[in-house]
Structures are given as C-alpha cells and as structure tokens.
Amino acid sequence: MQMDDIINGVQWTADPATGQHHEAPLGPNPNYFYNPNTGVSVNSTLRPGDPFNWHNVTPVSR
C-alpha cells in the first residue's frame, strides 16, 4: 500500500483531534493540515488559514 501511495502522490495521515484518517497530497514540506469543514488536506510549511478550521495532522502508515 505504501508504494501505491507514493505512486499516487498521497500520504496517509491521522488527525489527533478526531482520530480520523485522511489522504493528503504527498509533498516536500514537513507539515500536513486538514480542514474538516471542507475536507481539504494540504502539505505546507505554514498553516493555510484559521487555526480553528485547520488541524495539524500526523503522517502514518496504512
């Protein structure tokens, strides 16, 4: 599964606030963020917006 994720350009992540898992775009930046209101995941060095809407998620293995 991890090789499939690399080929597809995604990283499996876990949201420590909710315990849910999400796919985020694989990227060179060290941080992943998820917005539960919109369902959008990003890979960025900076939080993309309001900290109450964007959760810092942790990369995990499937």
N, C-alpha and C positions, 0 to 999 in steps of 0.2 A: 504494500500500500504506500509506503514512503516513496518508493521510486515513482509510482504513479503520480503522487502529489508533486514531486519535483518536475516531472514531465509536463504536468498540467499547470504548473506555476502557482501552487497553493500551499499554504501552511495550515495545519490543523491547530486550533487554539482553544483554550479554556478560559471562560470568564470567571474569575474568582468571586465576583459579587453574586453571580447567579448559579454557577456550577455548570452552565451550558457550554457546549462545544460548537465552534463555528469554523468555517474555512475563511482564511484571509489570503489576499494576494501575497505570494512569496516575493520578498524584496531584500535589498541590501541593508535596510535600516534595522536597528536593534529593537524597536518597539512596534507592537501591534495594538490597534484600537478597534473597538466595536461599538456601534451605536444601536442599542436595542429598539429605539423608536423607528429607525429607518431600515434596519437590517444590513447596514453597510459596514464592511470591515476594511481597514487600511493598514498599510505598513509605512510608518513615518518616524522621523526623529522627534517631531513635535506633536502634541495633542492637537487634532484638527479643529477643535471647537470647544464649546461649553463643556467643562469637566463633569457636569451633572448628566449630560447626554452621552458622553463618550467614555467607555470603560477601557482601562488598560487590560489587555488580555495576554495570557501567557502561552507561548508555543508549547505544544505537547505532541507526543507520538499517538498515532491512531491505535 
